[in-house]
């Protein structure tokens, strides 16, 4: 038979080993957002394109800036497309 002292030592070792295997993400503090996301309009895209590349300027042959996806407005559609472009290259 196992004595109660040996059993309590075994239990304390088991709980210590499970804590050492806990993911580090659970132990971190949550990130704090410093600024709200900025949505851009088509006019802001046109002015930014002219500043970044004056030779080509604004070029949108598929009129994606006018695309109102899910009826959330032009700024949300531009934000969605910019996110997809950054994520997928």
Backbone as XML, in Angstrom:
<?xml version="1.0"?>
<chain id="A" units="angstrom">
  <residue number="1" name="UNK">
    <atom name="N" x="0.828" y="-1.191" z="0.000"/>
    <atom name="CA" x="0.000" y="0.000" z="0.000"/>
    <atom name="C" x="0.866" y="1.246" z="0.000"/>
  </residue>
  <residue number="2" name="UNK">
    <atom name="N" x="0.317" y="2.269" z="-0.577"/>
    <atom name="CA" x="1.036" y="3.538" z="-0.644"/>
    <atom name="C" x="0.588" y="4.389" z="0.538"/>
  </residue>
  <residue number="3" name="UNK">
    <atom name="N" x="1.545" y="4.949" z="1.226"/>
    <atom name="CA" x="1.208" y="5.794" z="2.371"/>
    <atom name="C" x="0.641" y="7.126" z="1.883"/>
  </residue>
  <residue number="4" name="UNK">
    <atom name="N" x="-0.048" y="7.832" z="2.741"/>
    <atom name="CA" x="-0.651" y="9.115" z="2.370"/>
    <atom name="C" x="0.402" y="10.169" z="2.080"/>
  </residue>
  <residue number="5" name="UNK">
    <atom name="N" x="1.553" y="10.094" z="2.721"/>
    <atom name="CA" x="2.638" y="11.052" z="2.462"/>
    <atom name="C" x="3.193" y="10.835" z="1.060"/>
  </residue>
  <residue number="6" name="UNK">
    <atom name="N" x="3.409" y="9.593" z="0.698"/>
    <atom name="CA" x="3.923" y="9.295" z="-0.632"/>
    <atom name="C" x="2.897" y="9.666" z="-1.699"/>
  </residue>
  <residue number="7" name="UNK">
    <atom name="N" x="1.618" y="9.439" z="-1.397"/>
    <atom name="CA" x="0.568" y="9.785" z="-2.333"/>
    <atom name="C" x="0.472" y="11.293" z="-2.532"/>
  </residue>
  <residue number="8" name="UNK">
    <atom name="N" x="0.594" y="12.073" z="-1.456"/>
    <atom name="CA" x="0.523" y="13.527" z="-1.593"/>
    <atom name="C" x="1.730" y="14.067" z="-2.351"/>
  </residue>
  <residue number="9" name="UNK">
    <atom name="N" x="2.902" y="13.458" z="-2.165"/>
    <atom name="CA" x="4.086" y="13.878" z="-2.927"/>
    <atom name="C" x="3.906" y="13.584" z="-4.405"/>
  </residue>
  <residue number="10" name="UNK">
    <atom name="N" x="3.318" y="12.425" z="-4.716"/>
    <atom name="CA" x="3.093" y="12.060" z="-6.111"/>
    <atom name="C" x="2.090" y="13.020" z="-6.767"/>
  </residue>
  <residue number="11" name="UNK">
    <atom name="N" x="1.058" y="13.377" z="-6.042"/>
    <atom name="CA" x="0.070" y="14.303" z="-6.584"/>
    <atom name="C" x="0.649" y="15.689" z="-6.793"/>
  </residue>
  <residue number="12" name="UNK">
    <atom name="N" x="1.492" y="16.141" z="-5.868"/>
    <atom name="CA" x="2.081" y="17.464" z="-6.032"/>
    <atom name="C" x="3.055" y="17.486" z="-7.208"/>
  </residue>
  <residue number="13" name="UNK">
    <atom name="N" x="3.775" y="16.386" z="-7.427"/>
    <atom name="CA" x="4.673" y="16.309" z="-8.580"/>
    <atom name="C" x="3.893" y="16.265" z="-9.880"/>
  </residue>
  <residue number="14" name="UNK">
    <atom name="N" x="2.767" y="15.578" z="-9.883"/>
    <atom name="CA" x="1.948" y="15.494" z="-11.098"/>
    <atom name="C" x="1.375" y="16.853" z="-11.459"/>
  </residue>
  <residue number="15" name="UNK">
    <atom name="N" x="0.913" y="17.614" z="-10.471"/>
    <atom name="CA" x="0.351" y="18.934" z="-10.775"/>
    <atom name="C" x="1.439" y="19.901" z="-11.208"/>
  </residue>
  <residue number="16" name="UNK">
    <atom name="N" x="2.637" y="19.785" z="-10.666"/>
    <atom name="CA" x="3.733" y="20.658" z="-11.078"/>
    <atom name="C" x="4.154" y="20.353" z="-12.510"/>
  </residue>
  <residue number="17" name="UNK">
    <atom name="N" x="4.134" y="19.081" z="-12.887"/>
    <atom name="CA" x="4.538" y="18.746" z="-14.249"/>
    <atom name="C" x="3.513" y="19.216" z="-15.270"/>
  </residue>
  <residue number="18" name="UNK">
    <atom name="N" x="2.224" y="19.197" z="-14.929"/>
    <atom name="CA" x="1.223" y="19.693" z="-15.877"/>
    <atom name="C" x="1.293" y="21.195" z="-16.021"/>
  </residue>
  <residue number="19" name="UNK">
    <atom name="N" x="1.669" y="21.905" z="-14.982"/>
    <atom name="CA" x="1.822" y="23.363" z="-15.103"/>
    <atom name="C" x="3.001" y="23.734" z="-15.985"/>
  </residue>
  <residue number="20" name="UNK">
    <atom name="N" x="4.046" y="22.910" z="-15.963"/>
    <atom name="CA" x="5.205" y="23.222" z="-16.796"/>
    <atom name="C" x="4.913" y="22.983" z="-18.270"/>
  </residue>
  <residue number="21" name="UNK">
    <atom name="N" x="3.869" y="22.201" z="-18.592"/>
    <atom name="CA" x="3.521" y="21.935" z="-19.974"/>
    <atom name="C" x="2.417" y="22.869" z="-20.489"/>
  </residue>
  <residue number="22" name="UNK">
    <atom name="N" x="1.978" y="23.815" z="-19.680"/>
    <atom name="CA" x="0.906" y="24.729" z="-20.094"/>
    <atom name="C" x="1.411" y="25.631" z="-21.220"/>
  </residue>
  <residue number="23" name="UNK">
    <atom name="N" x="0.583" y="25.938" z="-22.201"/>
    <atom name="CA" x="1.004" y="26.815" z="-23.294"/>
    <atom name="C" x="1.353" y="28.208" z="-22.791"/>
  </residue>
  <residue number="24" name="UNK">
    <atom name="N" x="2.352" y="28.780" z="-23.404"/>
    <atom name="CA" x="2.793" y="30.112" z="-22.998"/>
    <atom name="C" x="1.747" y="31.170" z="-23.321"/>
  </residue>
  <residue number="25" name="UNK">
    <atom name="N" x="0.909" y="30.933" z="-24.327"/>
    <atom name="CA" x="-0.106" y="31.919" z="-24.700"/>
    <atom name="C" x="-1.114" y="32.136" z="-23.581"/>
  </residue>
  <residue number="26" name="UNK">
    <atom name="N" x="-1.341" y="31.131" z="-22.765"/>
    <atom name="CA" x="-2.277" y="31.288" z="-21.665"/>
    <atom name="C" x="-1.704" y="32.140" z="-20.542"/>
  </residue>
  <residue number="27" name="UNK">
    <atom name="N" x="-0.405" y="32.274" z="-20.503"/>
    <atom name="CA" x="0.242" y="33.014" z="-19.422"/>
    <atom name="C" x="0.548" y="34.465" z="-19.775"/>
  </residue>
  <residue number="28" name="UNK">
    <atom name="N" x="0.368" y="34.845" z="-21.052"/>
    <atom name="CA" x="0.667" y="36.214" z="-21.465"/>
    <atom name="C" x="-0.509" y="37.134" z="-21.208"/>
  </residue>
  <residue number="29" name="UNK">
    <atom name="N" x="-0.205" y="38.405" z="-21.019"/>
    <atom name="CA" x="-1.254" y="39.409" z="-20.889"/>
    <atom name="C" x="-1.813" y="39.706" z="-22.278"/>
  </residue>
  <residue number="30" name="UNK">
    <atom name="N" x="-3.081" y="40.043" z="-22.402"/>
    <atom name="CA" x="-3.650" y="40.344" z="-23.716"/>
    <atom name="C" x="-3.042" y="41.612" z="-24.306"/>
  </residue>
  <residue number="31" name="UNK">
    <atom name="N" x="-2.920" y="41.628" z="-25.632"/>
    <atom name="CA" x="-2.359" y="42.789" z="-26.328"/>
    <atom name="C" x="-3.350" y="43.941" z="-26.286"/>
  </residue>
  <residue number="32" name="UNK">
    <atom name="N" x="-2.815" y="45.139" z="-26.221"/>
    <atom name="CA" x="-3.644" y="46.342" z="-26.181"/>
    <atom name="C" x="-3.529" y="47.041" z="-27.524"/>
  </residue>
  <residue number="33" name="UNK">
    <atom name="N" x="-4.660" y="47.299" z="-28.165"/>
    <atom name="CA" x="-4.665" y="48.013" z="-29.446"/>
    <atom name="C" x="-4.383" y="49.490" z="-29.175"/>
  </residue>
  <residue number="34" name="UNK">
    <atom name="N" x="-3.417" y="50.046" z="-29.892"/>
    <atom name="CA" x="-3.034" y="51.428" z="-29.647"/>
    <atom name="C" x="-3.869" y="52.417" z="-30.436"/>
  </residue>
  <residue number="35" name="UNK">
    <atom name="N" x="-4.348" y="52.022" z="-31.605"/>
    <atom name="CA" x="-5.134" y="52.946" z="-32.429"/>
    <atom name="C" x="-6.220" y="52.169" z="-33.159"/>
  </residue>
  <residue number="36" name="UNK">
    <atom name="N" x="-7.278" y="52.872" z="-33.467"/>
    <atom name="CA" x="-8.369" y="52.249" z="-34.212"/>
    <atom name="C" x="-7.945" y="52.065" z="-35.673"/>
  </residue>
  <residue number="37" name="UNK">
    <atom name="N" x="-8.449" y="51.034" z="-36.341"/>
    <atom name="CA" x="-8.093" y="50.849" z="-37.747"/>
    <atom name="C" x="-8.627" y="51.996" z="-38.601"/>
  </residue>
  <residue number="38" name="UNK">
    <atom name="N" x="-7.864" y="52.343" z="-39.613"/>
    <atom name="CA" x="-8.237" y="53.452" z="-40.488"/>
    <atom name="C" x="-8.795" y="52.880" z="-41.784"/>
  </residue>
  <residue number="39" name="UNK">
    <atom name="N" x="-10.015" y="53.241" z="-42.106"/>
    <atom name="CA" x="-10.620" y="52.845" z="-43.368"/>
    <atom name="C" x="-10.415" y="53.987" z="-44.358"/>
  </residue>
  <residue number="40" name="UNK">
    <atom name="N" x="-10.151" y="53.650" z="-45.593"/>
    <atom name="CA" x="-9.903" y="54.659" z="-46.608"/>
    <atom name="C" x="-11.033" y="54.687" z="-47.617"/>
  </residue>
  <residue number="41" name="UNK">
    <atom name="N" x="-11.251" y="55.861" z="-48.169"/>
    <atom name="CA" x="-12.245" y="56.009" z="-49.231"/>
    <atom name="C" x="-11.541" y="55.938" z="-50.585"/>
  </residue>
  <residue number="42" name="UNK">
    <atom name="N" x="-12.319" y="55.951" z="-51.650"/>
    <atom name="CA" x="-11.748" y="55.886" z="-52.988"/>
    <atom name="C" x="-10.912" y="57.133" z="-53.281"/>
  </residue>
  <residue number="43" name="UNK">
    <atom name="N" x="-11.351" y="58.285" z="-52.809"/>
    <atom name="CA" x="-10.589" y="59.522" z="-53.018"/>
    <atom name="C" x="-9.232" y="59.461" z="-52.324"/>
  </residue>
  <residue number="44" name="UNK">
    <atom name="N" x="-9.197" y="58.881" z="-51.122"/>
    <atom name="CA" x="-7.919" y="58.737" z="-50.427"/>
    <atom name="C" x="-7.004" y="57.746" z="-51.133"/>
  </residue>
  <residue number="45" name="UNK">
    <atom name="N" x="-7.577" y="56.692" z="-51.706"/>
    <atom name="CA" x="-6.765" y="55.752" z="-52.482"/>
    <atom name="C" x="-6.160" y="56.408" z="-53.713"/>
  </residue>
  <residue number="46" name="UNK">
    <atom name="N" x="-6.957" y="57.248" z="-54.389"/>
    <atom name="CA" x="-6.462" y="57.933" z="-55.590"/>
    <atom name="C" x="-5.326" y="58.892" z="-55.245"/>
  </residue>
  <residue number="47" name="UNK">
    <atom name="N" x="-5.443" y="59.645" z="-54.159"/>
    <atom name="CA" x="-4.376" y="60.572" z="-53.785"/>
    <atom name="C" x="-3.136" y="59.825" z="-53.311"/>
  </residue>
  <residue number="48" name="UNK">
    <atom name="N" x="-3.320" y="58.716" z="-52.589"/>
    <atom name="CA" x="-2.182" y="57.920" z="-52.132"/>
    <atom name="C" x="-1.449" y="57.279" z="-53.306"/>
  </residue>
  <residue number="49" name="UNK">
    <atom name="N" x="-2.189" y="56.793" z="-54.302"/>
    <atom name="CA" x="-1.566" y="56.178" z="-55.473"/>
    <atom name="C" x="-0.750" y="57.194" z="-56.265"/>
  </residue>
  <residue number="50" name="UNK">
    <atom name="N" x="-1.254" y="58.418" z="-56.363"/>
    <atom name="CA" x="-0.507" y="59.463" z="-57.068"/>
    <atom name="C" x="0.790" y="59.821" z="-56.361"/>
  </residue>
  <residue number="51" name="UNK">
    <atom name="N" x="0.778" y="59.774" z="-55.026"/>
    <atom name="CA" x="1.994" y="60.082" z="-54.261"/>
    <atom name="C" x="3.002" y="58.939" z="-54.319"/>
  </residue>
  <residue number="52" name="UNK">
    <atom name="N" x="2.513" y="57.698" z="-54.271"/>
    <atom name="CA" x="3.418" y="56.552" z="-54.230"/>
    <atom name="C" x="4.046" y="56.229" z="-55.579"/>
  </residue>
  <residue number="53" name="UNK">
    <atom name="N" x="3.292" y="56.402" z="-56.663"/>
    <atom name="CA" x="3.812" y="56.108" z="-57.988"/>
    <atom name="C" x="3.190" y="57.085" z="-58.980"/>
  </residue>
  <residue number="54" name="UNK">
    <atom name="N" x="3.826" y="58.233" z="-59.198"/>
    <atom name="CA" x="3.244" y="59.239" z="-60.091"/>
    <atom name="C" x="3.191" y="58.805" z="-61.559"/>
  </residue>
  <residue number="55" name="UNK">
    <atom name="N" x="3.962" y="57.825" z="-61.965"/>
    <atom name="CA" x="3.948" y="57.378" z="-63.353"/>
    <atom name="C" x="2.646" y="56.640" z="-63.659"/>
  </residue>
  <residue number="56" name="UNK">
    <atom name="N" x="2.279" y="55.704" z="-62.806"/>
    <atom name="CA" x="1.065" y="54.924" z="-63.033"/>
    <atom name="C" x="-0.154" y="55.618" z="-62.438"/>
  </residue>
  <residue number="57" name="UNK">
    <atom name="N" x="-0.018" y="56.132" z="-61.225"/>
    <atom name="CA" x="-1.150" y="56.770" z="-60.570"/>
    <atom name="C" x="-2.163" y="55.742" z="-60.101"/>
  </residue>
  <residue number="58" name="UNK">
    <atom name="N" x="-3.424" y="56.146" z="-60.079"/>
    <atom name="CA" x="-4.487" y="55.249" z="-59.623"/>
    <atom name="C" x="-4.917" y="54.353" z="-60.771"/>
  </residue>
  <residue number="59" name="UNK">
    <atom name="N" x="-4.928" y="53.041" z="-60.540"/>
    <atom name="CA" x="-5.293" y="52.091" z="-61.587"/>
    <atom name="C" x="-6.136" y="51.000" z="-60.959"/>
  </residue>
  <residue number="60" name="UNK">
    <atom name="N" x="-7.398" y="50.957" z="-61.317"/>
    <atom name="CA" x="-8.337" y="49.966" z="-60.793"/>
    <atom name="C" x="-9.230" y="49.490" z="-61.936"/>
  </residue>
  <residue number="61" name="UNK">
    <atom name="N" x="-8.713" y="48.606" z="-62.803"/>
    <atom name="CA" x="-9.475" y="48.206" z="-63.989"/>
    <atom name="C" x="-10.739" y="47.398" z="-63.677"/>
  </residue>
  <residue number="62" name="UNK">
    <atom name="N" x="-10.814" y="46.745" z="-62.519"/>
    <atom name="CA" x="-11.992" y="45.958" z="-62.166"/>
    <atom name="C" x="-12.990" y="46.741" z="-61.306"/>
  </residue>
  <residue number="63" name="UNK">
    <atom name="N" x="-12.681" y="48.007" z="-61.013"/>
    <atom name="CA" x="-13.523" y="48.853" z="-60.157"/>
    <atom name="C" x="-13.808" y="48.193" z="-58.808"/>
  </residue>
  <residue number="64" name="UNK">
    <atom name="N" x="-12.787" y="47.619" z="-58.218"/>
    <atom name="CA" x="-12.956" y="46.972" z="-56.924"/>
    <atom name="C" x="-13.181" y="47.977" z="-55.798"/>
  </residue>
  <residue number="65" name="UNK">
    <atom name="N" x="-12.712" y="49.202" z="-55.966"/>
    <atom name="CA" x="-12.930" y="50.216" z="-54.933"/>
    <atom name="C" x="-14.406" y="50.589" z="-54.832"/>
  </residue>
  <residue number="66" name="UNK">
    <atom name="N" x="-15.162" y="50.416" z="-55.895"/>
    <atom name="CA" x="-16.597" y="50.710" z="-55.874"/>
    <atom name="C" x="-17.427" y="49.512" z="-55.429"/>
  </residue>
  <residue number="67" name="UNK">
    <atom name="N" x="-16.796" y="48.386" z="-55.236"/>
    <atom name="CA" x="-17.491" y="47.156" z="-54.879"/>
    <atom name="C" x="-17.957" y="47.226" z="-53.429"/>
  </residue>
  <residue number="68" name="UNK">
    <atom name="N" x="-19.257" y="47.104" z="-53.212"/>
    <atom name="CA" x="-19.825" y="47.172" z="-51.870"/>
    <atom name="C" x="-20.147" y="45.753" z="-51.409"/>
  </residue>
  <residue number="69" name="UNK">
    <atom name="N" x="-19.167" y="45.114" z="-50.801"/>
    <atom name="CA" x="-19.326" y="43.732" z="-50.396"/>
    <atom name="C" x="-20.133" y="43.649" z="-49.106"/>
  </residue>
  <residue number="70" name="UNK">
    <atom name="N" x="-21.139" y="42.801" z="-49.077"/>
    <atom name="CA" x="-22.009" y="42.554" z="-47.933"/>
    <atom name="C" x="-22.735" y="43.804" z="-47.452"/>
  </residue>
  <residue number="71" name="UNK">
    <atom name="N" x="-22.913" y="44.793" z="-48.315"/>
    <atom name="CA" x="-23.653" y="46.032" z="-48.010"/>
    <atom name="C" x="-23.130" y="46.710" z="-46.746"/>
  </residue>
  <residue number="72" name="UNK">
    <atom name="N" x="-21.825" y="46.769" z="-46.593"/>
    <atom name="CA" x="-21.224" y="47.415" z="-45.425"/>
    <atom name="C" x="-20.583" y="48.754" z="-45.777"/>
  </residue>
  <residue number="73" name="UNK">
    <atom name="N" x="-20.633" y="49.146" z="-47.003"/>
    <atom name="CA" x="-20.070" y="50.425" z="-47.400"/>
    <atom name="C" x="-18.746" y="50.287" z="-48.127"/>
  </residue>
  <residue number="74" name="UNK">
    <atom name="N" x="-18.375" y="51.377" z="-48.788"/>
    <atom name="CA" x="-17.163" y="51.394" z="-49.604"/>
    <atom name="C" x="-15.903" y="51.258" z="-48.741"/>
  </residue>
  <residue number="75" name="UNK">
    <atom name="N" x="-15.881" y="51.910" z="-47.577"/>
    <atom name="CA" x="-14.696" y="51.850" z="-46.719"/>
    <atom name="C" x="-14.443" y="50.428" z="-46.218"/>
  </residue>
  <residue number="76" name="UNK">
    <atom name="N" x="-15.512" y="49.706" z="-45.880"/>
    <atom name="CA" x="-15.349" y="48.322" z="-45.423"/>
    <atom name="C" x="-14.853" y="47.427" z="-46.558"/>
  </residue>
  <residue number="77" name="UNK">
    <atom name="N" x="-15.334" y="47.667" z="-47.769"/>
    <atom name="CA" x="-14.882" y="46.873" z="-48.912"/>
    <atom name="C" x="-13.407" y="47.132" z="-49.198"/>
  </residue>
  <residue number="78" name="UNK">
    <atom name="N" x="-12.990" y="48.388" z="-49.125"/>
    <atom name="CA" x="-11.580" y="48.718" z="-49.352"/>
    <atom name="C" x="-10.718" y="48.106" z="-48.255"/>
  </residue>
  <residue number="79" name="UNK">
    <atom name="N" x="-11.184" y="48.162" z="-47.008"/>
    <atom name="CA" x="-10.444" y="47.545" z="-45.905"/>
    <atom name="C" x="-10.309" y="46.049" z="-46.067"/>
  </residue>
  <residue number="80" name="UNK">
    <atom name="N" x="-11.387" y="45.394" z="-46.509"/>
    <atom name="CA" x="-11.347" y="43.951" z="-46.739"/>
    <atom name="C" x="-10.359" y="43.604" z="-47.844"/>
  </residue>
  <residue number="81" name="UNK">
    <atom name="N" x="-10.383" y="44.360" z="-48.937"/>
    <atom name="CA" x="-9.482" y="44.072" z="-50.057"/>
    <atom name="C" x="-8.025" y="44.347" z="-49.700"/>
  </residue>
  <residue number="82" name="UNK">
    <atom name="N" x="-7.771" y="45.392" z="-48.911"/>
    <atom name="CA" x="-6.397" y="45.678" z="-48.484"/>
    <atom name="C" x="-5.898" y="44.587" z="-47.551"/>
  </residue>
  <residue number="83" name="UNK">
    <atom name="N" x="-6.771" y="44.118" z="-46.666"/>
    <atom name="CA" x="-6.384" y="43.021" z="-45.772"/>
    <atom name="C" x="-6.034" y="41.771" z="-46.572"/>
  </residue>
  <residue number="84" name="UNK">
    <atom name="N" x="-6.853" y="41.450" z="-47.564"/>
    <atom name="CA" x="-6.591" y="40.285" z="-48.404"/>
    <atom name="C" x="-5.298" y="40.445" z="-49.192"/>
  </residue>
  <residue number="85" name="UNK">
    <atom name="N" x="-5.041" y="41.661" z="-49.657"/>
    <atom name="CA" x="-3.804" y="41.900" z="-50.409"/>
    <atom name="C" x="-2.575" y="41.751" z="-49.529"/>
  </residue>
  <residue number="86" name="UNK">
    <atom name="N" x="-2.649" y="42.254" z="-48.313"/>
    <atom name="CA" x="-1.516" y="42.131" z="-47.401"/>
    <atom name="C" x="-1.316" y="40.675" z="-46.991"/>
  </residue>
  <residue number="87" name="UNK">
    <atom name="N" x="-2.413" y="39.977" z="-46.731"/>
    <atom name="CA" x="-2.319" y="38.590" z="-46.282"/>
    <atom name="C" x="-1.823" y="37.664" z="-47.387"/>
  </residue>
  <residue number="88" name="UNK">
    <atom name="N" x="-2.330" y="37.833" z="-48.595"/>
    <atom name="CA" x="-2.023" y="36.893" z="-49.667"/>
    <atom name="C" x="-0.989" y="37.400" z="-50.683"/>
  </residue>
  <residue number="89" name="UNK">
    <atom name="N" x="-0.558" y="38.635" z="-50.521"/>
    <atom name="CA" x="0.495" y="39.153" z="-51.389"/>
    <atom name="C" x="0.077" y="39.702" z="-52.690"/>
  </residue>
</chain>
